[in-house]
Structures are given as structure tokens and as C-alpha cells.
Amino acid sequence: MTETINIFWSRRDLRLDDNVGLYHALKSEHPVLPIFIFDRDILELLPKDDARVTFIHDTLSAMNKSLKEKHGSSIALFYDTPLAIFKQLASNYDINTVFTNHDYEPYAIKRDKDVKTFLETKNIQFKSYKDQVIFETNEVVKDDGTPYKVFTPYSKKWIAALENNTIRNYKSEEHLSQLVNDSNQPFLTLKDISFETSNQSIEPYNTSESIINNYEATRNFPAKKGTSKLGPHLRFGTVSIRNMMQKALESDNITFLKELIWREFFMQILWHFPHTVTKSFKPQYDAIQWRNNEEEFKAWCQGNTGYPLVDAGMRELNETGFMHNRVRMLVGSFLCKHLLIDWRWGEAYFAEKLHDYEISSNIGNWQWVAGCGVDAAPYFRIFNPTTQIQKFDKDHKYIKKWVPEYQELTYQQPIVDHKFARERCLKTYKEALEKF
């Protein structure tokens, strides 16, 4: 007789500790098979040396090694659409329940609905849990039940809600003996999924006491090592948000805490307003007549605009998969307002290049710099890419690292004059908004 099992489906939670869905699976009455699916539909859209895929595979390999050595179990890796894989699993195993953690992105919501619908036809339960956020969907809303559209009141309500809730640690790592006792599950190589090892790597995060305590003082200066590099690790769940939130609260650093809250603010905005993936949150901004000059977009992508701080940011992104947050605001503003190129072009480029790409934050921040999102910078706020150097890189350390030729005659002349671009932007935006 075939043994009845439960499945834990890992997605954005690549860790064995403090994992809510895994914890509940391990506390259930059947042995648990952990699986990860390399989703064919997603992978087909990515470069074949995408660093994020290498990072996911390396992380899974380390988890698998630990499970084999300590528990005589292993993770099963698959490559196909999730629906196809669950059809295969349902025919190979007697499955009672599939456990997983919530994913709030539009594609993921549809994917999970399709999988759940199929599992129901096989009398298999589908149980999903909150894991990647402290508060989700409708948990922090206005008193009338509508979603917040401005960050400051949202953050105040969020902090007040936290005072009434204990941050719990789900000690999933203490119950791993409940995994299926099989150390020979199929474990795919990168080659098996038609990928190759990236020459870029995702840096370890740094949430040391000094980073968190000095965050307010150092976070705006790209030449300093003042950021946590936490983004990709929250994105892929190699670290627990509850653990990070606890650290932020212990440090009493409100700025670091608010950065974590911004992430949840943008996630709930996307959940409530999924149309913002392709449309401006403020619909009148979709009337803007973007110039969308392809040569200028190419110059921006390559870091050849003639504005050293803009170019430094783009070159850092292209070479490392990371860009300092202060510089992200500048390069985004430059694309939308100096060049009048649609924010969606920049959003797509960042989606391809950023290791910490997360759809809600990426869209939220791009709409912020373009002026068309929730709680956005006003359209007439246009960063001066030259005076920004004096404010945030006055010794030119960051610029010298990424644009060593910036003082030479060979350096690109500015592709647009700042004063001219500013006036053109104000005129273009104003014309669009006057139609409403």
C-alpha cells in the first residue's frame, strides 16, 4: 500500500527555519515531501545566465545538503509549469495536503488558484499561510475598510497594529525529522533547466548592529557601505521577515523599520490595485505624451547619458545587479522627466537586471518617481543630476569607481540640457493633466 504524504511547496521562502507553511506541514499527521518547481513560464523570459536563478539553485543545493546530512531526506526539484508538476505528483503519490506560503503577485494568485482547483478534483487539500510579510492584504486598512494610499498614515496604523501582536517564531527547523525519509529525490542541475552559472553573485545581507543603528546617517551616500543588501534575501525568503523585524524593533531605528514597512505598503497596494502593473495608479498620468526615444533609452541603459551620477548608477546595475537606492531615484527621475521615456520601460529594465527585483516595490517606486503612483513625488519635483552629486557624492568616490573617465575629453557630452529638459517635462506633464 502506498504511504500517504503531504507536500510542502517552497517558492519565496528558501529556508528551513522560521518558515510558517513548512512548520504547519511538519506538524501535520503525514510525512512531508519538500519540493521546488522551476516554473517554465517564468524561466523562459529570463537571460540564461540570470544571477537570481543561480542564487535560487545555490540556496536549494545548500538546503538539500543539510537535509541529507542531518535528516536523511531531500528536496525534490522539478522543471515545468506548476500545474503540470502537480498532475505528475498526484499520479505518483497518495497526497493528503499540499502546504505552501501565500504569494500576492497577480501571476502567483492565478497560478495558485489553478493548482488548488486541480488538487480539489483529486480530493487533495491546499493550505497556504502568511509568511513573507508581517501584515497582509486587508490587515492594515483605514477604519472604513478601504486601503491606504498614503504611506505615513499606513505606517502609523501598521506600527499600532504591531503593538497588539506578538511576532512569533515558527520553529520549523525543530521538526525536520517529519520529512519523507528519502535522500534521493530528483535534484536538477542548472544545465537541466537550460541555465548556466552567472558571473554575478548576490551578496550576503548585513543587518549588523552598526548597519541598523547608523542607517539614517549613511543610507543616502552610495560610496559608503551603509545599506543592508537585504532586498534579494527578503525577495527569495532566505531570511525571515519576522527575524528582521525583530532586529529593527530591538535597535529602535525607525528609519530601518520604515524601509521594511514600505515594502509591505507597496505589496498591499499591488494586491488592492493589480491594474498598476501596466497602468498608472493616477489614470490622468496615462495621458502623458512620452517621447520614448530609443537611442536615448539605450544611452540610459548603458550608462552613457553624460551625467556622471546617473551613469554610475546604471553601470553599477549592469555589472553587479545592484544599485544604491538614492541613485535609483535619480536614474528613474532622469529617464521619466529628463528624457520623457515611459516609466514602464525603466520598470522592465530594472526587472531584468535587479537582483532584488520585486514586482510591487519596483512598480511602486517607478510610479513614485514618475509622479503617477500612490503617495508619489509631485510631477514638478525634478532631480538636478548635477547638484545631486554635491549632496550625495561630493568627493566623487562613487562616480570615480563606475565612471573613471568622467573628467576626460572622451566622456560623453550630456544627451540633454537640464534646464531645457526640466521645462519640457513641466510643459508635457501639465498638458496631459489639464485634460482631466
C-alpha positions as CSV (number, residue, x, y, z in Angstrom):
1,M,0.0,0.0,0.0
2,T,1.4,3.5,-0.9
3,E,2.3,5.7,2.0
4,T,0.2,8.9,2.3
5,I,2.3,12.0,2.3
6,N,1.9,15.8,2.5
7,I,3.8,18.1,0.3
8,F,5.5,21.4,1.2
9,W,5.8,23.6,-1.9
10,S,8.6,26.2,-1.5
11,R,8.5,29.3,-3.6
12,R,9.6,32.6,-1.9
13,D,10.7,31.0,1.3
14,L,14.0,29.4,0.6
15,R,14.9,28.5,4.2
16,L,14.3,25.7,6.7
17,D,14.0,27.9,9.8
18,D,11.0,30.1,10.9
19,N,9.0,29.0,7.8
20,V,5.3,29.2,8.5
21,G,4.0,26.9,5.8
22,L,6.8,24.3,6.4
23,Y,6.1,24.4,10.1
24,H,2.4,23.6,9.6
25,A,3.3,20.9,7.2
26,L,5.7,19.3,9.6
27,K,3.2,19.4,12.4
28,S,0.6,17.5,10.3
29,E,0.0,13.8,10.6
30,H,1.8,12.6,7.4
31,P,5.5,12.6,6.3
32,V,6.3,15.7,4.3
33,L,8.0,15.9,0.9
34,P,9.5,19.3,0.3
35,I,9.5,20.4,-3.4
36,F,10.6,23.4,-5.5
37,I,9.4,24.0,-9.1
38,F,11.4,25.9,-11.6
39,D,8.5,27.5,-13.4
40,R,9.0,27.1,-17.1
41,D,6.7,30.1,-17.8
42,I,8.9,32.4,-15.7
43,L,12.3,31.0,-16.7
44,E,11.6,31.3,-20.4
45,L,11.5,35.1,-20.0
46,L,14.9,35.3,-18.3
47,P,18.5,35.6,-19.6
48,K,20.2,32.1,-19.5
49,D,22.8,33.4,-17.0
50,D,20.4,35.2,-14.7
51,A,22.0,35.6,-11.3
52,R,18.7,35.1,-9.5
53,V,18.3,31.6,-10.9
54,T,21.9,30.8,-9.9
55,F,21.2,32.1,-6.4
56,I,18.0,30.1,-6.1
57,H,19.7,26.9,-7.2
58,D,22.7,27.5,-4.9
59,T,20.4,28.1,-1.9
60,L,18.4,25.0,-2.7
61,S,21.6,23.0,-3.0
62,A,22.7,24.1,0.4
63,M,19.4,23.3,1.9
64,N,19.4,19.9,0.3
65,K,22.9,19.1,1.5
66,S,21.9,20.0,5.1
67,L,18.7,17.8,4.9
68,K,20.7,14.8,3.5
69,E,23.4,15.0,6.1
70,K,21.3,15.7,9.2
71,H,17.9,14.1,8.4
72,G,18.3,11.5,5.6
73,S,15.8,13.5,3.5
74,S,16.0,15.7,0.4
75,I,14.2,18.4,-1.7
76,A,12.6,17.3,-4.9
77,L,13.3,19.8,-7.8
78,F,11.1,20.0,-10.9
79,Y,11.1,22.0,-14.1
80,D,7.8,22.6,-15.8
81,T,4.6,24.6,-15.2
82,P,3.4,24.1,-11.6
83,L,0.1,22.7,-12.8
84,A,1.9,20.0,-14.9
85,I,4.1,19.1,-12.0
86,F,1.2,18.6,-9.6
87,K,-0.6,16.5,-12.1
88,Q,2.5,14.3,-12.2
89,L,2.8,14.2,-8.4
90,A,-0.8,13.4,-7.9
91,S,-0.4,10.3,-10.1
92,N,2.8,9.2,-8.4
93,Y,1.9,9.7,-4.7
94,D,-1.0,9.4,-2.4
95,I,-1.1,13.1,-1.3
96,N,-3.3,14.3,1.5
97,T,-2.5,18.0,1.6
98,V,-0.2,20.5,-0.2
99,F,1.2,23.2,2.1
100,T,2.7,26.4,0.9
101,N,3.0,30.1,1.8
102,H,0.9,33.0,0.3
103,D,2.2,34.8,-2.7
104,Y,0.4,38.1,-3.5
105,E,1.6,38.9,-7.1
106,P,-1.0,38.7,-9.9
107,Y,0.7,35.9,-11.7
108,A,1.1,33.9,-8.5
109,I,-2.5,34.4,-7.4
110,K,-3.7,32.9,-10.7
111,R,-1.1,30.1,-10.6
112,D,-2.2,29.1,-7.1
113,K,-5.9,29.2,-8.0
114,D,-5.3,26.9,-10.9
115,V,-3.3,24.4,-8.8
116,K,-5.8,24.5,-6.0
117,T,-8.7,23.9,-8.5
118,F,-6.9,20.8,-9.9
119,L,-6.0,19.4,-6.4
120,E,-9.6,19.6,-5.4
121,T,-10.6,17.3,-8.3
122,K,-8.2,14.8,-6.6
123,N,-9.5,15.4,-3.1
124,I,-6.2,16.9,-2.1
125,Q,-6.3,19.9,0.2
126,F,-4.4,23.1,-0.5
127,K,-3.3,25.1,2.6
128,S,-1.5,28.4,2.4
129,Y,-0.1,30.6,5.1
130,K,1.2,34.2,5.7
131,D,5.0,34.1,5.8
132,Q,6.7,36.8,3.8
133,V,5.1,39.8,5.5
134,I,4.0,40.9,9.0
135,F,0.6,42.3,7.8
136,E,-1.0,41.3,4.5
137,T,-3.8,42.3,2.2
138,N,-6.6,43.8,4.4
139,E,-4.9,43.6,7.8
140,V,-3.8,47.2,7.8
141,V,-6.6,49.4,6.3
142,K,-8.5,52.6,7.1
143,D,-11.2,52.4,9.7
144,D,-13.8,52.3,6.9
145,G,-12.1,49.2,5.5
146,T,-10.6,50.8,2.4
147,P,-6.9,50.6,1.6
148,Y,-4.4,53.3,2.5
149,K,-3.0,55.2,-0.5
150,V,-0.5,57.3,1.5
151,F,2.4,55.8,3.3
152,T,2.6,57.9,6.5
153,P,-0.9,57.1,7.9
154,Y,-0.4,53.5,6.7
155,S,2.9,53.2,8.6
156,K,1.3,54.7,11.8
157,K,-1.6,52.2,11.7
158,W,0.9,49.4,10.9
159,I,3.1,50.2,13.9
160,A,0.0,50.5,16.1
161,A,-1.2,47.1,14.9
162,L,2.2,45.6,15.7
163,E,1.9,46.7,19.3
164,N,-1.2,44.5,19.6
165,N,0.5,41.5,18.0
166,T,3.5,39.3,19.1
167,I,6.0,38.5,16.4
168,R,6.1,34.7,16.6
169,N,9.0,32.5,15.6
170,Y,7.8,29.3,13.8
171,K,10.5,26.8,14.7
172,S,10.1,24.7,11.6
173,E,13.8,23.6,11.9
174,E,13.0,21.7,15.1
175,H,10.6,19.3,13.2
176,L,12.6,18.3,10.1
177,S,12.6,14.7,11.3
178,Q,9.0,14.6,9.9
179,L,10.2,14.9,6.3
180,V,9.9,11.9,4.0
181,N,12.9,9.6,4.7
182,D,14.4,9.7,1.2
183,S,17.7,11.3,0.4
184,N,17.5,10.5,-3.3
185,Q,14.7,12.8,-4.6
186,P,15.3,14.2,-8.1
187,F,17.6,17.3,-7.9
188,L,18.1,19.1,-11.1
189,T,21.3,20.9,-12.1
190,L,21.3,24.4,-13.7
191,K,22.0,22.6,-17.0
192,D,18.9,20.5,-16.6
193,I,16.8,23.7,-16.7
194,S,18.9,25.2,-19.6
195,F,20.7,27.7,-17.5
196,E,24.3,28.4,-16.8
197,T,26.1,29.8,-13.7
198,S,26.0,33.6,-13.6
199,N,29.2,35.6,-13.3
200,Q,27.3,37.9,-10.9
201,S,26.7,36.9,-7.4
202,I,24.1,38.0,-4.8
203,E,25.9,39.4,-1.7
204,P,25.1,38.2,1.8
205,Y,22.9,40.6,3.7
206,N,24.3,42.7,6.6
207,T,22.0,43.5,9.4
208,S,24.7,44.1,12.0
209,E,24.0,46.5,14.8
210,S,26.2,49.1,13.3
211,I,24.4,49.0,9.9
212,I,21.0,49.3,11.5
213,N,22.0,51.9,14.1
214,N,23.8,54.1,11.5
215,Y,21.2,53.5,8.8
216,E,19.7,57.0,8.9
217,A,23.2,58.7,8.7
218,T,24.7,56.5,6.0
219,R,21.9,55.2,3.7
220,N,21.9,58.1,1.3
221,F,25.6,58.0,0.3
222,P,26.3,55.5,-2.4
223,A,30.1,55.4,-1.8
224,K,29.5,54.2,1.8
225,K,28.7,50.6,2.8
226,G,25.6,51.8,4.6
227,T,22.8,49.6,3.3
228,S,21.8,46.1,4.4
229,K,21.7,44.4,0.9
230,L,18.6,42.7,2.4
231,G,16.4,43.0,-0.7
232,P,17.1,39.8,-2.6
233,H,17.1,37.8,0.7
234,L,13.6,39.1,1.6
235,R,12.5,38.6,-2.1
236,F,13.5,34.9,-2.1
237,G,12.9,34.3,1.6
238,T,16.4,33.2,2.6
239,V,15.8,35.2,5.7
240,S,12.6,35.5,7.8
241,I,10.8,38.9,7.8
242,R,9.9,38.2,11.4
243,N,13.5,37.9,12.3
244,M,14.4,41.1,10.5
245,M,11.5,43.0,12.0
246,Q,12.6,41.9,15.5
247,K,16.1,43.2,14.8
248,A,14.7,46.5,13.6
249,L,12.5,46.9,16.7
250,E,15.3,46.0,19.1
251,S,17.5,48.7,17.5
252,D,14.9,51.4,17.9
253,N,15.9,52.6,14.4
254,I,12.7,54.0,13.0
255,T,14.2,54.6,9.5
256,F,15.3,51.0,9.0
257,L,11.9,49.8,10.3
258,K,10.1,52.1,7.9
259,E,12.0,50.7,5.0
260,L,10.6,47.3,5.9
261,I,7.1,48.8,6.2
262,W,7.4,50.5,2.7
263,R,7.9,47.0,1.3
264,E,4.6,45.9,2.8
265,F,2.9,49.2,1.8
266,F,3.7,48.6,-1.9
267,M,2.7,44.9,-1.6
268,Q,-0.8,45.7,-0.4
269,I,-1.1,48.5,-3.0
270,L,-0.4,45.9,-5.7
271,W,-2.8,43.4,-4.1
272,H,-5.6,46.0,-3.9
273,F,-4.8,47.7,-7.3
274,P,-3.4,45.0,-9.6
275,H,-4.0,47.2,-12.7
276,T,-0.9,49.2,-11.6
277,V,1.2,46.5,-13.2
278,T,0.6,48.1,-16.5
279,K,-1.4,51.3,-15.8
280,S,-0.7,54.4,-13.7
281,F,-2.3,54.5,-10.3
282,K,-3.4,58.0,-11.1
283,P,-5.2,57.5,-14.5
284,Q,-4.7,61.0,-15.7
285,Y,-0.9,60.4,-16.0
286,D,-1.6,57.8,-18.7
287,A,-2.3,60.8,-20.9
288,I,1.4,61.9,-20.9
289,Q,2.9,62.0,-24.4
290,W,6.1,60.2,-23.8
291,R,8.9,60.8,-26.3
292,N,10.2,57.2,-25.9
293,N,13.4,57.9,-28.0
294,E,15.1,54.5,-28.4
295,E,18.6,55.9,-28.8
296,E,18.3,57.9,-25.6
297,F,16.9,54.9,-23.8
298,K,19.8,52.8,-24.9
299,A,22.2,55.5,-23.7
300,W,20.4,55.5,-20.3
301,C,20.6,51.7,-20.1
302,Q,24.3,51.6,-20.9
303,G,25.2,54.5,-18.5
304,N,26.2,56.9,-21.3
305,T,24.0,59.9,-20.6
306,G,26.8,62.4,-19.9
307,Y,25.5,62.8,-16.3
308,P,28.1,61.1,-14.1
309,L,25.9,60.1,-11.2
310,V,23.2,58.7,-13.5
311,D,25.8,56.8,-15.5
312,A,27.5,55.5,-12.4
313,G,24.2,54.0,-11.2
314,M,23.4,52.4,-14.4
315,R,26.9,50.9,-14.8
316,E,26.7,49.6,-11.2
317,L,23.4,47.9,-12.0
318,N,24.6,46.4,-15.3
319,E,27.8,45.0,-13.7
320,T,26.5,43.9,-10.3
321,G,22.7,43.6,-10.3
322,F,22.5,46.1,-7.5
323,M,22.0,49.9,-7.4
324,H,22.1,52.1,-4.4
325,N,18.6,53.3,-3.5
326,R,19.4,57.0,-3.6
327,V,20.8,56.6,-7.1
328,R,17.7,54.6,-8.2
329,M,15.6,57.6,-7.5
330,L,17.9,59.8,-9.6
331,V,18.2,57.5,-12.6
332,G,14.4,56.9,-12.6
333,S,13.6,60.5,-12.4
334,F,16.1,61.2,-15.2
335,L,14.5,58.7,-17.5
336,C,10.9,59.8,-17.0
337,K,11.4,63.5,-16.6
338,H,14.6,64.5,-18.4
339,L,14.1,62.1,-21.3
340,L,10.3,61.7,-21.2
341,I,10.6,58.0,-21.5
342,D,7.7,55.9,-20.2
343,W,8.3,54.6,-16.6
344,R,7.2,51.2,-17.8
345,W,10.4,51.0,-20.0
346,G,12.5,51.6,-16.9
347,E,10.5,49.3,-14.8
348,A,11.0,46.5,-17.3
349,Y,14.8,47.1,-17.5
350,F,15.1,47.0,-13.7
351,A,13.0,43.9,-13.6
352,E,15.6,42.2,-15.8
353,K,18.7,43.5,-14.1
354,L,18.0,43.9,-10.3
355,H,18.8,41.0,-8.1
356,D,16.3,42.3,-5.5
357,Y,13.5,42.8,-8.1
358,E,10.1,42.5,-6.5
359,I,7.2,43.5,-8.7
360,S,5.3,45.5,-6.1
361,S,8.3,47.6,-5.0
362,N,9.6,48.0,-8.5
363,I,6.3,49.3,-9.8
364,G,5.6,51.3,-6.7
365,N,9.0,53.1,-6.9
366,W,8.9,53.7,-10.6
367,Q,5.4,55.2,-10.4
368,W,6.7,57.3,-7.5
369,V,9.5,58.8,-9.5
370,A,7.2,59.4,-12.5
371,G,4.6,61.1,-10.3
372,C,1.8,58.8,-11.2
373,G,1.7,56.4,-8.3
374,V,0.3,56.4,-4.7
375,D,1.9,59.0,-2.4
376,A,4.2,59.9,-5.3
377,A,6.7,62.7,-5.7
378,P,4.9,65.7,-7.3
379,Y,5.4,65.8,-11.0
380,F,7.2,69.2,-10.7
381,R,9.8,67.7,-8.5
382,I,12.7,67.1,-10.9
383,F,16.0,66.0,-9.5
384,N,19.0,68.0,-10.8
385,P,21.5,65.3,-11.6
386,T,24.5,67.7,-11.1
387,T,23.6,69.1,-7.7
388,Q,22.7,65.6,-6.5
389,I,26.5,64.9,-6.8
390,Q,27.3,67.7,-4.3
391,K,24.7,66.3,-1.9
392,F,25.4,62.6,-2.0
393,D,28.8,62.0,-3.6
394,K,30.7,65.3,-3.2
395,D,34.1,63.5,-3.1
396,H,33.2,61.7,-6.3
397,K,34.2,58.3,-4.8
398,Y,31.2,56.5,-6.2
399,I,31.4,58.2,-9.6
400,K,35.2,57.5,-9.9
401,K,34.5,53.8,-9.3
402,W,31.9,53.4,-12.0
403,V,32.7,56.3,-14.4
404,P,36.5,56.7,-14.3
405,E,36.6,58.7,-17.5
406,Y,34.1,61.3,-16.3
407,Q,36.6,64.2,-16.3
408,E,38.2,63.3,-19.6
409,L,37.5,64.7,-23.0
410,T,36.4,61.2,-24.2
411,Y,33.5,61.3,-21.7
412,Q,30.0,61.5,-23.3
413,Q,28.5,65.0,-23.5
414,P,25.2,65.4,-21.7
415,I,22.5,64.0,-24.0
416,V,20.1,66.7,-22.9
417,D,20.5,70.1,-21.2
418,H,19.0,70.0,-17.6
419,K,17.2,73.4,-17.8
420,F,15.7,72.6,-21.2
421,A,14.7,69.1,-20.1
422,R,13.1,70.4,-16.9
423,E,11.0,73.0,-18.8
424,R,10.0,70.4,-21.4
425,C,8.9,68.0,-18.7
426,L,6.8,70.5,-16.9
427,K,5.1,71.5,-20.1
428,T,4.4,67.9,-21.2
429,Y,3.0,66.8,-17.8
430,K,0.9,70.0,-17.4
431,E,-0.7,69.5,-20.9
432,A,-1.6,65.9,-20.0
433,L,-3.0,66.7,-16.6
434,E,-5.1,69.6,-17.9
435,K,-7.1,67.2,-20.0
436,F,-8.7,65.9,-16.7
